[in-house]
Amino acid sequence: MVIRERPRSVQLRMAISPRSDATFSSQKSTPSESPRTKKFPLTEEEIFYMNCRAAYLTVFKSSLENIISKDQLYLALQHAGRNPSQKTINKYWTPQTAKLNFDDFCIILRKEKPTSKAELLKSFKQLDVNDDGCILHTDLYKFLTKRGEKMTREEVNAIINLADVNADGKFDYIKFCKLYMTTNEQCLKTTLEKLEVDSKLMRHQFGNHIEGSPERDPSQVPKPSPKIIRKTDPETFSNKGDTRSSLLSATRKFKTSVSFTITMGANGNRNSKLTEPNLIKDWQHVQSKGCFFLEEDGEIISHQYRMQIAQRSMVYLTIKPLNLNQVEGKPSPWLSVDTALYILKENESQANLQLVCFTELRNREVFGWTGELGPGIYWLIPSTTGCRLRKKIKPVTDEAQLVYRDETGELFLTKEFKSTLSDIFEVIDLDGNGLLSLEEYNFFELRTSGEKCDEDAWAVCRENFDTKRNELTRQGFMDLNLMEANDREGDPCDLWVTLHSMGYNKALELTEACPFVIDTYAEKCKPKIKAVHMEACSGQLEKAICKSVLSNGDAKVMDGYENIIVHTYSCDTWITSVIENKSDEKVIIHINNELSKNCVNNRGLNIFAVEVGPKSTMVCQHVMPLNERQEWIYYCIYSLIS
């Protein structure tokens, strides 16, 4: 999220006392120059080092850590797209080796070139007696267990059980090679993206390479570690390789897999089971609004709420996208965004929350839940899968005009900008009373400037802009933004920061946010609901989703690895998968959705890999139909990577 150069609370303090002509302070603030310096295109040497450290940091927290085992070396090399055989590992890890550092790792990568698809296919083709792209399981078993660097019976069975590359007693090595190469590419892409996002890692010095150095010498390479020179020779560094060893290593990459196939009917013209309770008009009703915001890195944040129930009561909860005033005939893109609400019971403290339920049932765009809740404190955590609220790739070329001057030189807001500000007012007016309290306004301030407006600045706001009952009116909110434009002498840069932060593009279209409304009905008491946070849709929400899927979904255990379990939950609208790792080691799971039809997932990739920490669960992916009016088929293969 881009933050305004000067928080609006500071601008409020600078506002002068109101006069009849509604003049605002015209003090100009000079925009600060961007701290970013112009970067040169990366050299081949720098790209090599970036890939090296991306691979290294998938295994270690820092490049200052050492490789202290064969397993660590093997895993790091695989993340770097290499295909090390046991012979290769033994070449660099002798009985005298105690550790290898990052520079050693870079030297190994220079010598061990990535296995090409052609080389891999050539290795398998030697066993393809019928020249049809397949190898009989019996032939594959004999080859892998009887000669040379032997594999165990369990390892071969795991290969034969890979769902997407085996059928009718045959191993499809062409599909396997594609799967293997794609996995390498996706693993590297994932680690590079992680490296780019983590600014702390980007500031590390890796080996002898310092990122961002203005004076670059491509000829500089890390000096070999004495221990590597001592235990190797030119013949050892030969990369001719053993094709059989390469074959063995490639087949060992995928230990086992499970697959899920779920066929979902078209549900665009039908409603689910959500129905309002009888006599709901006699129940007490509270409404709260909020918004999902899409961050630059694709993360979604939203408001979160605290609800108090005074006595045991039947409760009806719903959440749906907020329908703002739009141009007639032009559909609002966010109205198709899925919404859900997780209800958690607070037990003694905020840190101890227990999942009660979530709004599983649906009626058109409304998701809801009906049930009995006992007295106490509950947390309402909104959720969206991210399948339909995603970064827009298509750039907007035409920029809307926000302000203009009349013939006298006085500054005004354009009609289009006023309409957009009115919509923003609707979104940030969380209780829907037509006014902005300081608490409501501060959610807006935190989103757009990163700082809260204190009591002194709010007092200035009340003095200078239209208020009722100490709350800001819609007109007062308009005038506040006009003041901001005047403060910049008509430069709309800060106004655009506000708009981008609220999810609007240059054409004043709301494309990267989804406002929503929560309605709560209680039969015997009036619920008290208050927005308390605006946080990333993770943490407690991630735990809640995992617990819900583990409780209600279908589970499949990885063959031969009873500690690795894939849980899949499906409703009419979406499918969620959760990976549970009960082992003491982190695992890497390769996910392949290529055979799914009419589907879109929240990761935006058909093939990707995820890392699951030891003794943990994680949401792997959410999947929704591209077109709800057509049948959609979810076919996903989860493979455990060694």
SULZI-V401910 format. One record per residue. PSI is psi in radians with two decimals (999 if undefined). BURIAL is 1 if it has 16 or more other C-alpha atoms within 10 Angstrom, else 0. Layout:
PSI & BURIAL
PSI & BURIAL
This chain:
2.28 & 1
2.35 & 0
2.42 & 1
2.49 & 1
-0.78 & 0
2.08 & 0
2.54 & 1
-0.46 & 1
-0.60 & 1
-0.71 & 0
-0.63 & 1
-0.71 & 1
-0.48 & 0
-0.20 & 1
2.43 & 1
2.99 & 0
2.59 & 0
2.48 & 0
2.98 & 0
-0.51 & 0
0.14 & 0
0.73 & 0
2.52 & 0
2.86 & 1
2.37 & 1
0.26 & 1
2.28 & 0
2.43 & 0
2.16 & 0
2.15 & 0
2.35 & 0
2.56 & 0
2.59 & 0
2.33 & 0
-0.23 & 0
2.40 & 0
2.69 & 0
2.23 & 0
2.50 & 0
2.73 & 0
2.49 & 0
2.41 & 0
2.92 & 0
-0.64 & 0
-0.73 & 0
-0.66 & 1
-0.71 & 0
-0.82 & 0
-0.62 & 1
-0.77 & 1
-0.66 & 1
-0.87 & 1
-0.49 & 1
-0.77 & 1
-0.74 & 1
-0.69 & 1
-0.03 & 1
-0.31 & 1
-0.59 & 1
2.69 & 0
-0.44 & 0
2.66 & 1
-0.15 & 1
-0.26 & 0
2.68 & 0
2.66 & 1
2.16 & 1
0.17 & 0
2.83 & 0
-0.68 & 1
-0.72 & 0
-0.72 & 0
-0.78 & 1
-0.80 & 1
-0.75 & 1
-0.72 & 1
-0.67 & 1
-0.69 & 1
-0.41 & 1
0.14 & 1
0.21 & 1
2.94 & 1
1.16 & 1
2.26 & 1
2.99 & 1
-0.59 & 0
-0.72 & 0
-0.76 & 1
-0.77 & 0
-0.42 & 0
-0.64 & 0
-0.24 & 1
1.59 & 1
2.99 & 0
-0.37 & 0
-0.13 & 0
2.23 & 0
-0.60 & 0
2.78 & 0
2.50 & 1
-3.07 & 0
-0.69 & 1
-0.70 & 1
-0.75 & 1
-0.74 & 1
-0.70 & 1
-0.73 & 1
-0.74 & 1
-0.53 & 1
-0.59 & 0
-0.65 & 0
1.70 & 1
2.64 & 0
2.51 & 1
2.26 & 1
2.79 & 0
-0.64 & 0
-0.73 & 0
-0.70 & 0
-0.76 & 1
-0.66 & 1
-0.68 & 0
-0.78 & 1
-0.62 & 1
-0.43 & 1
-0.40 & 0
-0.05 & 1
1.50 & 1
-0.50 & 0
-0.05 & 0
0.76 & 0
0.22 & 0
0.14 & 1
2.73 & 1
2.29 & 1
2.47 & 1
-0.63 & 1
-0.72 & 0
-0.71 & 0
-0.71 & 1
-0.78 & 1
-0.76 & 0
-0.71 & 1
-0.31 & 1
-0.21 & 0
-0.36 & 0
2.71 & 0
-2.33 & 0
1.63 & 0
2.59 & 0
2.71 & 1
2.84 & 0
-0.70 & 0
-0.68 & 0
-0.73 & 1
-0.71 & 1
-0.66 & 1
-0.68 & 1
-0.77 & 1
-0.45 & 1
-0.02 & 1
2.01 & 1
-0.62 & 1
-0.08 & 1
0.22 & 1
2.40 & 1
2.45 & 0
0.71 & 0
0.30 & 0
2.60 & 1
2.02 & 1
1.67 & 1
-0.36 & 1
-0.77 & 1
-0.69 & 0
-0.76 & 1
-0.70 & 1
-0.75 & 0
-0.74 & 1
-0.84 & 1
-0.70 & 1
-0.68 & 1
-0.78 & 1
-0.80 & 1
-0.75 & 1
-0.67 & 1
-0.77 & 1
-0.74 & 1
-0.75 & 1
-0.77 & 1
-0.62 & 1
-0.69 & 1
-0.71 & 0
-0.69 & 0
-0.69 & 1
-0.68 & 0
-0.67 & 0
1.70 & 0
-0.46 & 0
-0.75 & 0
-0.61 & 1
-0.38 & 0
-0.10 & 0
2.74 & 0
2.17 & 0
2.07 & 1
-2.25 & 1
0.14 & 0
2.22 & 1
2.06 & 0
2.47 & 0
0.13 & 0
2.21 & 0
-0.44 & 0
1.90 & 0
2.36 & 1
1.74 & 0
-0.33 & 0
-0.24 & 0
2.19 & 0
2.70 & 0
2.46 & 0
2.40 & 0
2.49 & 0
2.42 & 0
-0.62 & 0
-0.51 & 0
-0.75 & 1
-0.66 & 0
-0.55 & 0
0.26 & 0
2.91 & 0
2.99 & 0
-0.66 & 0
-0.65 & 0
-0.59 & 0
0.02 & 0
2.27 & 0
0.39 & 0
-0.71 & 0
2.84 & 0
1.95 & 0
-0.56 & 0
-0.72 & 1
-0.67 & 1
-0.72 & 1
-0.80 & 1
-0.76 & 1
-0.71 & 1
-0.75 & 1
-0.43 & 1
-0.28 & 1
-0.73 & 1
1.95 & 1
-0.74 & 1
2.95 & 1
2.80 & 1
2.72 & 1
2.65 & 1
2.39 & 1
2.10 & 0
2.13 & 0
2.15 & 0
2.37 & 1
2.90 & 0
2.26 & 1
0.26 & 1
-0.42 & 0
0.19 & 0
2.76 & 0
2.65 & 0
-2.75 & 0
0.02 & 0
2.11 & 1
2.58 & 0
2.52 & 0
2.72 & 0
2.54 & 0
0.49 & 0
-0.40 & 0
-0.35 & 0
-0.11 & 0
2.79 & 1
2.40 & 0
2.38 & 1
2.41 & 0
2.44 & 1
2.50 & 1
2.88 & 1
-2.92 & 1
2.49 & 1
2.28 & 1
2.39 & 1
2.12 & 1
2.97 & 1
-0.60 & 0
0.14 & 0
-0.15 & 0
2.59 & 0
2.29 & 1
2.75 & 1
2.93 & 1
2.64 & 1
2.65 & 1
2.67 & 1
2.20 & 1
2.35 & 1
2.22 & 0
2.14 & 1
-0.58 & 1
2.82 & 0
2.30 & 0
2.67 & 1
2.41 & 1
2.46 & 1
2.03 & 1
2.33 & 1
2.71 & 1
2.45 & 1
2.78 & 1
2.51 & 1
2.14 & 1
1.79 & 0
2.91 & 1
2.14 & 0
2.87 & 0
2.31 & 0
2.30 & 0
-0.08 & 0
1.90 & 0
2.56 & 0
2.13 & 1
-0.54 & 0
-0.20 & 1
-0.28 & 1
-0.04 & 0
2.34 & 1
2.52 & 1
2.63 & 1
2.80 & 1
2.14 & 1
2.28 & 1
2.09 & 1
2.41 & 1
2.28 & 1
2.16 & 1
1.76 & 0
-0.66 & 0
2.86 & 0
-0.46 & 0
-0.33 & 0
1.52 & 0
2.41 & 1
2.21 & 1
2.24 & 1
-0.88 & 0
3.11 & 1
2.84 & 1
1.49 & 1
-0.57 & 1
2.71 & 1
2.51 & 1
1.77 & 0
-2.12 & 0
-0.02 & 0
2.27 & 1
2.36 & 1
3.04 & 1
2.46 & 1
2.33 & 1
3.14 & 0
2.33 & 0
2.39 & 1
2.98 & 0
2.53 & 0
-2.98 & 0
2.30 & 1
2.63 & 1
2.30 & 1
1.98 & 1
1.88 & 1
2.67 & 1
2.54 & 1
2.56 & 1
-0.47 & 1
0.04 & 1
-0.58 & 1
-0.20 & 1
1.63 & 1
2.85 & 1
2.39 & 1
2.22 & 0
-0.62 & 0
2.11 & 0
2.68 & 0
2.14 & 0
-0.61 & 0
2.04 & 0
2.25 & 0
2.62 & 0
2.31 & 0
-0.64 & 1
2.84 & 1
2.87 & 0
2.48 & 0
-3.02 & 0
-0.35 & 0
-0.10 & 0
0.01 & 0
2.49 & 0
2.41 & 1
2.76 & 1
2.46 & 1
2.80 & 0
-0.72 & 0
-0.71 & 0
-0.66 & 1
-0.73 & 1
-0.71 & 1
-0.74 & 1
-0.62 & 1
-0.70 & 1
-0.74 & 1
-0.71 & 1
-0.74 & 1
-0.69 & 1
-0.74 & 1
-0.17 & 1
1.40 & 1
-0.61 & 1
-0.06 & 1
0.42 & 0
0.08 & 0
0.15 & 0
2.74 & 1
2.05 & 1
2.95 & 1
-0.70 & 1
-0.78 & 1
-0.76 & 1
-0.59 & 1
-0.49 & 1
-0.71 & 1
-0.77 & 1
-0.76 & 1
-0.63 & 0
-0.70 & 1
-0.45 & 1
-0.24 & 1
0.00 & 1
2.64 & 1
2.74 & 1
2.12 & 1
3.09 & 0
-0.66 & 0
-0.80 & 0
-0.64 & 1
-0.61 & 1
-0.71 & 0
-0.69 & 1
-0.77 & 1
-0.58 & 1
-0.55 & 0
-0.30 & 1
2.77 & 1
2.19 & 1
2.80 & 1
2.30 & 0
0.72 & 0
0.32 & 1
2.61 & 1
2.30 & 1
3.01 & 1
-0.73 & 1
-0.66 & 0
-0.64 & 1
-0.68 & 1
-0.83 & 1
-0.57 & 1
-0.71 & 1
-0.56 & 1
-0.67 & 1
-0.69 & 1
-0.68 & 1
-0.71 & 1
-0.66 & 1
-0.47 & 1
0.18 & 1
0.72 & 0
-0.11 & 1
2.09 & 0
0.26 & 1
-0.75 & 0
-0.58 & 1
-0.67 & 1
-0.60 & 1
-0.78 & 1
-0.82 & 1
-0.77 & 1
-0.70 & 1
-0.55 & 1
0.06 & 1
0.16 & 1
2.58 & 1
-3.04 & 1
-0.32 & 1
0.21 & 0
0.61 & 1
2.35 & 1
1.71 & 1
-0.30 & 1
0.63 & 1
2.76 & 1
1.74 & 1
2.56 & 1
2.91 & 1
2.37 & 1
2.20 & 1
2.26 & 0
2.16 & 1
2.36 & 1
2.42 & 1
-0.67 & 1
-0.15 & 1
2.81 & 1
2.04 & 1
2.61 & 1
2.08 & 0
2.36 & 1
2.30 & 1
2.24 & 1
-0.39 & 0
2.82 & 0
1.73 & 1
2.98 & 0
2.55 & 1
1.14 & 1
-2.77 & 0
-2.04 & 0
-0.63 & 1
-0.77 & 1
-0.77 & 0
-0.73 & 1
-0.76 & 1
-0.79 & 1
-0.80 & 1
-0.71 & 1
-0.76 & 1
-0.72 & 1
-0.56 & 1
-0.59 & 0
-0.19 & 0
3.06 & 1
2.48 & 0
2.44 & 1
2.32 & 1
2.42 & 0
2.22 & 1
2.11 & 1
-0.07 & 0
1.36 & 0
-0.21 & 0
-0.10 & 0
1.99 & 1
2.35 & 1
2.12 & 1
2.35 & 1
2.18 & 1
2.36 & 1
2.42 & 1
-3.05 & 0
-0.46 & 1
-0.65 & 1
2.92 & 1
2.33 & 1
2.35 & 1
2.48 & 1
2.36 & 1
2.24 & 1
2.16 & 1
1.81 & 1
-0.06 & 1
3.03 & 0
0.05 & 0
2.61 & 0
2.65 & 0
2.71 & 1
2.18 & 1
2.25 & 1
2.27 & 1
2.28 & 1
1.98 & 1
0.23 & 1
-0.54 & 0
0.00 & 0
2.67 & 1
2.41 & 0
0.74 & 0
2.66 & 1
2.42 & 1
2.88 & 1
-0.27 & 1
-0.26 & 1
0.17 & 0
2.45 & 0
-0.50 & 0
2.24 & 1
3.03 & 1
2.54 & 1
2.65 & 1
2.22 & 1
2.13 & 1
2.85 & 1
2.52 & 0
0.82 & 0
2.88 & 0
2.66 & 1
2.58 & 1
2.06 & 1
-0.92 & 1
2.73 & 1
2.48 & 1
2.38 & 1
2.85 & 1
2.49 & 1
-0.74 & 1
1.93 & 0
-0.30 & 1
0.05 & 0
2.73 & 0
2.50 & 1
2.47 & 1
2.11 & 1
1.97 & 1
1.92 & 1
2.41 & 1
2.19 & 1
2.05 & 1
2.35 & 1
2.13 & 1
2.37 & 1
999 & 1
